[in-house]
Amino acid sequence: IVPGELRMSPSQASSFLECPRRYAVDRYLMTRSEETDHMRFGSLIHTVLEEAEREASQDGRERATAQDALAWLDRVWNEDGFGDDAVGKAWRRKAVGMLNDIYRLWPSSGRPVGFETALKMTVDGTPWFGRADRIEAKGSDVIVVDYKTGSPVTRAEAAESIQLGYYAMAACEDPEISQHGEVVGAEFWYPRAKPTKDSIAKRAFDVGSLRTVTTRLEEISTAIADEAFDPLIGRACTGCDVALVCPVRPEGREAFIR
C-alpha cells in the first residue's frame, strides 16, 4: 500500500511511532480529510501569528504586539474562524486569551529571520520535508521554533523529539538559514499551557540527541517502506478511530478470525 517513492515528514514519523497500524490505515487506506475543531483552532492561531509577525518584521520591528495579532484575528476570522454563534464566540475568547498571553509573556529576545520556512533534507536516500513556524537569530545563534496550541510534552520527550531534531538538522543544511548564524537548537512554544512568571511554557531539544534522531528517522522510513505496520498498544489507543480493524483490540479482533 505504500507508494514506490516514499516521501516522509516529521509529523508522519510521529504518527508512525504512536501506532504503526493506525498510521497505515489513516494515511494509505482511509485517506481522511476531515478536520477537528482543535485542528482548525491550531491552524487559526498559526495563521494569525505568522501574519502578525511577518508584518512587524517587514516594518522593521523586532516583533508584533498583542494588538497587531488581534487585528489579524479580526481579518481572518470570517474565513478561518468559527462564526459568531455561542460556540464561535467561545473559541474566539480562547484565541484572544492565548494571543494576549503569548505577547505578554513572549519567551525570547531573538529577531525573526524566517516564517513558515520549508525545511528539506535527504536521510539515507529518503526525502524528508517539514515546515518550521519561526526561525530566530540571537547574536550568532539560530533557533528553530514550532508553535503548539495543545498540551506540552515532557522536557525529556522534547529533548529527544523527532520533530525538533529534524528541524535542527534540516536547518543546519539550509544555506539561507546558516547565513544568520549557527543553528544551536529547536523549541516548542506552548501559549495554552500554564506559564512561568516571565514566559509562556517552552520545551527545548537536546542537540546531543541528533545522532539518535538520525538513526530513528532511518529506522522509521525503512519500516514504512517494508510495510511493518504492527499495532502498538499505548496512549494512542484512547479514542482510536481504527479500532474496528485492529487485531489487538477486542472490537477489531473478529475481523481477523478465519
C-alpha positions as a printed NumPy array, in Angstrom:
array([[  0.   ,   0.   ,   0.   ],
       [  2.986,   2.351,   0.362],
       [  3.874,   4.393,  -2.753],
       [  7.091,   3.402,  -4.508],
       [  8.631,   6.836,  -3.984],
       [  8.391,   7.335,  -0.239],
       [  8.412,  10.945,   0.959],
       [  8.489,  11.481,   4.704],
       [  7.8  ,  14.259,   7.198],
       [  8.296,  14.661,  10.959],
       [  4.531,  14.544,  11.508],
       [  4.346,  11.233,   9.655],
       [  7.188,   9.886,  11.777],
       [  5.426,  10.925,  14.983],
       [  2.181,   9.261,  13.854],
       [  4.043,   6.07 ,  12.974],
       [  5.733,   5.954,  16.372],
       [  2.391,   6.341,  18.174],
       [  0.984,   3.313,  16.343],
       [  2.203,   1.898,  13.02 ],
       [ -1.162,   0.224,  12.33 ],
       [ -3.197,   3.396,  12.821],
       [ -0.657,   5.381,  10.766],
       [ -1.005,   2.972,   7.836],
       [ -4.807,   2.901,   7.892],
       [ -5.125,   6.68 ,   8.282],
       [ -2.569,   7.598,   5.641],
       [ -2.817,   4.938,   2.966],
       [ -6.275,   3.386,   3.264],
       [ -8.795,   5.8  ,   4.731],
       [ -7.136,   8.986,   3.35 ],
       [ -9.208,  11.106,   5.701],
       [ -9.517,  14.842,   5.079],
       [-11.77 ,  15.804,   7.983],
       [-10.511,  18.474,  10.358],
       [-11.441,  18.664,  14.025],
       [-12.237,  21.918,  15.801],
       [ -8.974,  21.684,  17.724],
       [ -7.05 ,  21.281,  14.467],
       [ -8.862,  24.287,  12.986],
       [ -8.099,  26.32 ,  16.082],
       [ -4.423,  25.439,  15.908],
       [ -4.303,  26.447,  12.231],
       [ -6.043,  29.727,  13.074],
       [ -3.523,  30.648,  15.773],
       [ -0.62 ,  29.718,  13.498],
       [ -2.014,  31.909,  10.709],
       [ -2.51 ,  34.897,  12.997],
       [  0.978,  34.634,  14.492],
       [  2.586,  34.197,  11.081],
       [  0.831,  37.198,   9.543],
       [  1.302,  39.493,  12.542],
       [  4.973,  38.606,  12.959],
       [  5.736,  38.844,   9.237],
       [  4.1  ,  42.265,   9.051],
       [  6.072,  43.502,  12.07 ],
       [  9.322,  42.204,  10.57 ],
       [  8.627,  43.948,   7.261],
       [  8.054,  47.174,   9.214],
       [ 11.467,  46.785,  10.843],
       [ 10.117,  45.845,  14.272],
       [ 11.535,  43.003,  16.369],
       [  8.095,  41.516,  16.856],
       [  4.395,  42.273,  16.723],
       [  2.137,  43.26 ,  19.607],
       [ -0.998,  41.692,  21.007],
       [ -2.982,  44.476,  19.308],
       [ -1.419,  43.553,  15.949],
       [ -2.287,  39.895,  16.454],
       [ -5.873,  40.675,  17.477],
       [ -6.263,  42.857,  14.398],
       [ -5.163,  39.901,  12.26 ],
       [ -7.584,  37.671,  14.151],
       [-10.37 ,  40.03 ,  13.055],
       [ -9.159,  39.904,   9.447],
       [ -9.085,  36.124,   9.149],
       [-11.996,  35.235,  11.428],
       [-14.712,  35.183,   8.777],
       [-12.717,  32.76 ,   6.633],
       [-10.788,  30.692,   9.185],
       [-12.736,  31.25 ,  12.406],
       [-15.75 ,  29.569,  13.958],
       [-18.551,  32.013,  13.256],
       [-20.377,  34.321,  15.642],
       [-22.755,  31.95 ,  17.389],
       [-22.273,  30.952,  21.028],
       [-19.749,  28.217,  20.136],
       [-17.846,  30.557,  17.824],
       [-17.692,  33.245,  20.487],
       [-16.26 ,  30.728,  22.963],
       [-13.484,  29.785,  20.507],
       [-12.831,  33.47 ,  19.874],
       [-12.425,  34.18 ,  23.604],
       [ -9.959,  31.312,  23.748],
       [ -7.996,  32.735,  20.818],
       [ -7.919,  36.234,  22.314],
       [ -6.682,  34.895,  25.662],
       [ -3.964,  32.812,  24.013],
       [ -2.721,  35.681,  21.837],
       [ -2.677,  38.086,  24.788],
       [ -0.694,  35.559,  26.827],
       [  1.96 ,  34.876,  24.204],
       [  2.699,  38.58 ,  23.701],
       [  2.533,  39.422,  27.376],
       [  4.973,  36.604,  28.154],
       [  6.973,  36.429,  24.914],
       [  9.657,  33.791,  25.596],
       [ 12.546,  35.115,  23.512],
       [ 14.604,  38.19 ,  22.701],
       [ 15.733,  36.871,  19.313],
       [ 14.93 ,  38.525,  15.996],
       [ 12.926,  36.6  ,  13.402],
       [ 14.707,  35.619,  10.187],
       [ 12.104,  33.228,   8.786],
       [  8.391,  32.404,   8.941],
       [  6.735,  29.167,   7.767],
       [ 10.103,  28.067,   6.44 ],
       [ 10.286,  24.912,   4.332],
       [ 12.993,  22.547,   5.608],
       [ 14.142,  19.739,   3.321],
       [ 16.799,  17.077,   3.602],
       [ 17.535,  13.522,   2.498],
       [ 18.089,  10.829,   5.122],
       [ 19.537,   7.523,   3.933],
       [ 18.14 ,   8.083,   0.446],
       [ 14.638,   9.095,   1.572],
       [ 13.493,  12.706,   1.032],
       [ 12.055,  14.421,   4.106],
       [ 10.087,  17.661,   4.283],
       [  8.942,  19.835,   7.167],
       [  7.886,  23.421,   7.794],
       [  9.089,  25.483,  10.755],
       [  6.813,  28.181,  12.166],
       [  9.603,  30.581,  13.086],
       [ 13.388,  30.891,  12.737],
       [ 15.091,  33.21 ,  15.22 ],
       [ 18.601,  34.631,  15.406],
       [ 20.138,  35.879,  18.617],
       [ 23.696,  37.067,  18.155],
       [ 25.415,  34.32 ,  16.166],
       [ 22.953,  31.627,  17.328],
       [ 19.897,  30.435,  15.399],
       [ 16.887,  28.677,  16.95 ],
       [ 14.008,  26.913,  15.177],
       [ 10.594,  27.449,  16.802],
       [  7.379,  25.467,  16.483],
       [  4.137,  26.832,  17.983],
       [  1.956,  24.299,  19.785],
       [ -1.625,  25.007,  20.872],
       [ -2.084,  21.71 ,  22.689],
       [ -0.73 ,  20.385,  25.967],
       [  3.056,  20.314,  26.364],
       [  5.157,  17.194,  26.134],
       [  7.551,  16.472,  28.965],
       [ 11.005,  18.023,  28.916],
       [ 12.503,  14.572,  28.406],
       [ 10.249,  13.949,  25.396],
       [ 11.13 ,  17.313,  23.866],
       [ 14.835,  16.683,  24.413],
       [ 14.627,  13.68 ,  22.056],
       [ 11.779,  14.925,  19.834],
       [ 11.82 ,  13.599,  16.278],
       [ 10.178,  16.8  ,  15.046],
       [ 12.537,  19.228,  16.789],
       [ 15.563,  17.113,  15.933],
       [ 14.597,  17.076,  12.264],
       [ 14.091,  20.859,  12.257],
       [ 17.521,  21.407,  13.79 ],
       [ 19.259,  19.079,  11.323],
       [ 17.461,  20.374,   8.232],
       [ 18.023,  24.   ,   9.249],
       [ 21.759,  23.305,   9.537],
       [ 21.754,  22.182,   5.899],
       [ 19.871,  25.248,   4.643],
       [ 22.368,  27.889,   3.383],
       [ 19.849,  30.733,   3.703],
       [ 19.345,  29.94 ,   7.378],
       [ 23.039,  29.297,   8.064],
       [ 23.957,  32.768,   6.849],
       [ 22.302,  34.144,  10.   ],
       [ 24.481,  32.048,  12.316],
       [ 24.909,  28.565,  13.714],
       [ 21.766,  26.53 ,  14.363],
       [ 22.074,  25.652,  18.046],
       [ 18.655,  24.234,  18.844],
       [ 14.908,  23.951,  18.366],
       [ 11.982,  24.661,  20.694],
       [  8.26 ,  24.102,  21.14 ],
       [  6.329,  27.16 ,  22.37 ],
       [  3.055,  26.482,  24.263],
       [  0.878,  29.608,  24.696],
       [ -2.001,  27.5  ,  26.064],
       [ -0.05 ,  25.793,  28.87 ],
       [  0.479,  27.181,  32.364],
       [  3.195,  29.853,  32.04 ],
       [  6.125,  30.59 ,  34.287],
       [  6.43 ,  34.005,  35.898],
       [  8.164,  35.567,  32.902],
       [  7.405,  33.345,  29.928],
       [  4.929,  31.066,  28.254],
       [  5.848,  27.393,  28.521],
       [  8.677,  26.154,  26.297],
       [ 10.288,  22.793,  25.66 ],
       [ 13.758,  22.509,  24.128],
       [ 15.533,  19.878,  22.075],
       [ 18.865,  18.472,  23.28 ],
       [ 21.303,  18.754,  20.346],
       [ 23.228,  15.881,  21.901],
       [ 20.362,  13.671,  20.66 ],
       [ 20.894,  14.483,  16.972],
       [ 22.635,  11.206,  16.187],
       [ 19.848,   9.268,  17.897],
       [ 17.211,  11.182,  15.922],
       [ 19.034,  10.492,  12.651],
       [ 19.04 ,   6.771,  13.412],
       [ 15.332,   6.838,  14.275],
       [ 14.478,   8.65 ,  11.035],
       [ 16.325,   5.95 ,   9.088],
       [ 14.581,   3.177,  11.016],
       [ 11.127,   4.717,  10.559],
       [ 11.441,   5.212,   6.798],
       [ 12.782,   1.657,   6.413],
       [  9.913,   0.202,   8.465],
       [  7.321,   2.112,   6.44 ],
       [  8.907,   1.083,   3.132],
       [  8.815,  -2.535,   4.382],
       [  5.179,  -2.045,   5.473],
       [  5.918,  -3.112,   9.045],
       [  2.619,  -1.92 ,  10.459],
       [  2.142,  -3.937,  13.625],
       [ -0.27 ,  -2.339,  16.14 ],
       [  1.2  ,  -0.731,  19.232],
       [ -0.749,  -0.603,  22.487],
       [ -0.34 ,   2.751,  24.209],
       [ -1.776,   6.23 ,  24.65 ],
       [ -2.884,   6.356,  21.01 ],
       [ -5.427,   3.593,  21.751],
       [ -7.63 ,   6.051,  23.632],
       [-10.339,   7.138,  21.23 ],
       [ -8.663,   5.365,  18.303],
       [-10.883,   5.528,  15.222],
       [ -9.404,   2.446,  13.526],
       [-10.036,   0.082,  16.455],
       [-12.511,  -1.927,  14.36 ],
       [ -9.649,  -3.132,  12.156],
       [ -7.07 ,  -3.567,  14.918],
       [ -6.206,  -7.193,  15.742],
       [ -5.182,  -6.405,  19.342],
       [ -8.439,  -4.649,  20.244],
       [-11.498,  -6.697,  21.264],
       [-13.761,  -4.807,  18.866],
       [-11.411,  -5.423,  15.943],
       [-10.223,  -8.947,  16.637],
       [-13.19 , -10.61 ,  14.909],
       [-12.14 ,  -9.09 ,  11.591],
       [ -9.068, -11.325,  11.662],
       [-10.73 , -14.616,  12.649],
       [-10.849, -17.127,   9.797]])
